């Protein structure tokens, strides 16, 4: 069976003081990742989908009673109890997105990373979803959300990481800090305004990513 190669970051990644690369087998259940595109079988029920996810994600020693209790708990937490007997293909876009997240959250991860969970959702549904993620963060967990429409939910976040594509490579760090600090750093009142500054000109932006990547790097040096 061929394995998909993953690009290892040129960095040391620590979670709760443990090296993720060195201790991944031990830590993998503490890390949850929800990709932008889900991989859910449409002809299964919501309950069966979560139950199967629990069988895969929870320790083998977990009893069937504990699995059932955990599934019902997650159904309630993500507002899916009323549709637990429905087929996945019958769900709305927002319900399907919540199910995708619930499948990964079933193991109660400490670090939760989501790639554009609000993609394709209207403002009201997106905000409801983000409020549920905010509630998870309020439990003392780390929730990292990648989004291209931050303004409609920015008040729910503690900090913002701004990544940019400069003349050297993609994924350059242009800023990390609080929302208010980000607005001051870029001289913008909105996150959309910040994106407009750093996006390339062929993407409808001003192409100033090099300027802000350098500005942030100099700021970090000055603060040491």
Order of alpha helices (4+ residues) and beta strands (2+ residues): beta-beta-alpha-beta-alpha-alpha-alpha-beta-alpha-beta-beta-beta-alpha-alpha-alpha
